[in-house]
Amino acid sequence: SPELTLSLLKARRSIFPKDYNGRGKAASDEDLRLLLEAANWAPTHKRNEPWRFVVFRGREAIDQVCQATIEGNRAATDAERGGQTFDEWFADFQDNGIGKKWSRCDTLISLSMLREAQPGKRLPEWEEVGAVSCAVQNMHLMATSLGLAGYWSSWNIAGRDSRAMAALLGLSSEDGDRCLGFFALGSSDKVGKIKCGRGAVAEKTRWVQ
């Protein structure tokens, strides 16, 4: 019903790894399949379906993402690392990245866009980014309905956009494929307890008749 749909939309929350405390529901393999199936039904111009996902399940798998991030930053310039030397960045990533965020996650799902998902169909890039974004919203809404904690991380830019990450995810940087971040999932008792609001939609809308 419209009421239930709006209720689900209003219930969606980004729950961050700092709150993954192991005291909530952990995502099962079947839960993850439902998230991916929901994502697969996003709107897409010319049915291009540019979204691609890789599911990293468990500590060893997530470590592969972290290692690709490290290698990407090792190859980057100080400017690309936000002005930090590699050693400065690495120490921070070990503490605030792996230590306080990614080690708390049960699952990371890469969120990627193929630039030409269907041969001969090279659409404007913003349309394909928009399609992947819709897929992520579907994923997040399904997570909400399942009582799972998750959020879309845009990730570390130098690592996300690196050749090492592209190789891990099976992307072609030369063709214009892009990783748009990761959907992080973990167990948290904060699900359903985080308050949020929105400004009135009337303040953001004009009607022309």
C-alpha positions in Angstrom: 0.0 0.0 0.0 1.1 3.6 -0.3 1.3 3.9 3.5 3.5 0.9 3.9 5.8 2.0 1.0 6.2 5.5 2.5 6.8 3.9 5.9 9.6 1.8 4.5 11.2 4.8 2.8 11.1 6.8 6.0 12.6 4.0 8.0 15.8 3.7 5.9 18.9 4.8 7.7 22.6 4.8 7.1 24.1 2.9 10.0 27.9 3.2 10.1 30.6 0.7 11.2 31.2 2.5 14.5 27.8 1.1 15.5 28.4 -2.5 14.3 28.6 -4.0 17.8 27.6 -7.6 17.1 24.3 -7.2 19.0 22.0 -7.1 16.1 21.0 -9.3 13.1 23.8 -10.5 10.9 23.1 -10.8 7.2 22.7 -14.4 6.0 23.6 -15.6 2.5 19.9 -15.5 1.7 19.6 -12.0 2.9 22.4 -10.9 0.6 20.7 -12.6 -2.3 17.6 -10.6 -1.6 19.6 -7.4 -1.5 21.2 -8.1 -4.8 17.9 -9.2 -6.4 16.3 -5.9 -5.2 19.2 -3.9 -6.7 18.8 -5.7 -10.0 15.3 -4.3 -10.4 16.5 -0.7 -10.5 15.4 1.6 -13.4 17.8 1.7 -16.3 17.8 3.6 -19.6 17.6 1.2 -22.6 17.8 -1.7 -20.1 21.5 -1.3 -20.0 21.7 -2.6 -16.4 25.2 -1.1 -15.8 25.5 -2.2 -12.1 28.0 -4.8 -11.1 28.6 -6.2 -7.7 31.3 -8.3 -5.9 30.4 -9.7 -2.5 33.2 -9.8 0.0 32.1 -12.0 2.8 34.1 -12.3 6.0 37.5 -11.0 7.3 39.8 -12.5 4.7 37.7 -11.3 1.8 37.4 -7.8 3.2 41.1 -7.8 3.7 41.5 -8.1 -0.1 39.6 -4.8 -0.5 41.8 -3.2 2.1 44.9 -4.4 0.4 43.8 -3.1 -2.9 43.1 0.2 -1.2 46.7 0.2 0.2 48.3 -0.6 -3.1 46.3 2.1 -4.8 47.5 4.7 -2.3 51.0 3.4 -2.6 50.9 4.2 -6.3 49.2 7.6 -5.8 50.8 11.0 -5.4 50.7 13.0 -2.1 48.2 15.3 -3.7 46.0 12.3 -4.6 46.2 11.2 -1.0 44.9 14.6 0.2 48.4 16.0 0.9 49.6 13.0 3.1 52.7 11.0 2.5 52.0 7.3 2.0 53.4 6.5 5.5 51.1 9.1 7.0 48.1 7.9 5.1 48.9 4.2 5.9 49.1 4.8 9.6 45.7 6.7 9.5 44.1 3.9 7.4 45.3 1.2 9.7 43.9 3.0 12.7 40.8 4.8 11.5 40.0 2.8 8.4 40.7 -0.9 9.1 40.7 -0.6 12.9 37.6 1.5 13.5 35.5 0.7 10.4 36.2 -2.2 8.1 37.2 -4.8 10.7 33.7 -4.3 12.2 32.0 -5.2 8.9 30.6 -8.7 8.1 30.3 -8.0 4.4 31.3 -5.4 1.8 29.5 -5.3 -1.6 31.3 -3.3 -4.3 29.1 -0.9 -6.3 30.4 -0.6 -9.8 29.3 0.8 -13.1 30.2 -0.6 -16.5 30.6 2.2 -19.0 29.3 0.0 -21.8 27.3 -2.8 -20.2 25.7 -3.8 -23.5 27.8 -3.8 -26.7 27.1 -0.7 -28.8 25.0 1.0 -26.0 27.3 3.8 -24.6 24.8 6.1 -22.9 25.7 9.4 -21.1 27.7 8.5 -18.0 25.4 10.4 -15.6 22.5 8.1 -16.7 24.5 5.0 -15.8 25.7 6.5 -12.5 22.0 7.3 -11.8 21.0 3.7 -12.6 23.6 2.3 -10.2 22.5 4.8 -7.5 18.9 3.6 -7.9 20.2 0.0 -7.5 21.9 1.0 -4.3 18.7 2.6 -3.0 16.8 -0.6 -3.7 19.5 -2.6 -1.9 19.3 -0.3 1.1 15.5 -0.5 1.3 15.7 -4.3 1.2 18.3 -4.2 4.0 15.9 -2.0 6.0 13.0 -4.4 5.5 15.2 -7.3 6.7 16.4 -5.4 9.8 20.0 -5.1 8.6 22.5 -2.3 9.4 24.3 -0.9 6.3 25.4 2.1 4.4 26.9 3.2 1.1 30.5 4.2 1.6 32.1 6.2 -1.2 35.4 4.7 0.0 38.9 6.1 -0.1 39.2 7.9 -3.5 42.8 7.0 -4.4 42.2 3.4 -3.5 38.7 3.2 -5.0 39.9 4.6 -8.4 43.1 2.7 -8.5 44.3 0.0 -11.0 44.7 -2.4 -8.0 41.0 -2.0 -7.2 39.9 -2.3 -10.8 41.8 -5.6 -11.1 40.2 -6.9 -7.9 36.7 -6.0 -9.1 37.2 -7.0 -12.7 36.8 -3.5 -14.1 38.4 -1.8 -17.1 39.6 1.7 -16.3 40.5 2.1 -19.9 36.9 1.5 -21.0 35.6 3.9 -18.4 34.3 1.4 -15.8 34.1 2.9 -12.3 33.8 1.7 -8.8 31.3 4.0 -7.0 32.1 2.7 -3.5 31.0 -0.2 -1.3 27.8 -1.1 0.6 28.9 -2.1 4.1 27.0 -4.4 6.3 27.4 -5.4 10.0 25.5 -6.5 13.0 24.1 -3.6 15.1 21.5 -3.0 17.8 21.0 0.5 16.4 18.6 -0.7 13.7 15.2 1.0 14.1 16.5 3.3 16.9 18.2 6.1 14.9 15.9 9.2 14.6 16.0 11.3 11.5 13.9 13.9 9.7 13.5 15.9 6.5 12.5 19.4 5.8 9.1 20.0 4.4 8.8 18.9 0.8 6.7 22.0 0.1 9.8 24.1 0.7 11.6 22.3 -2.1 8.8 22.2 -4.7 7.1 24.5 -7.2 3.9 23.6 -8.9 3.3 25.0 -12.4 -0.3 24.7 -13.8 
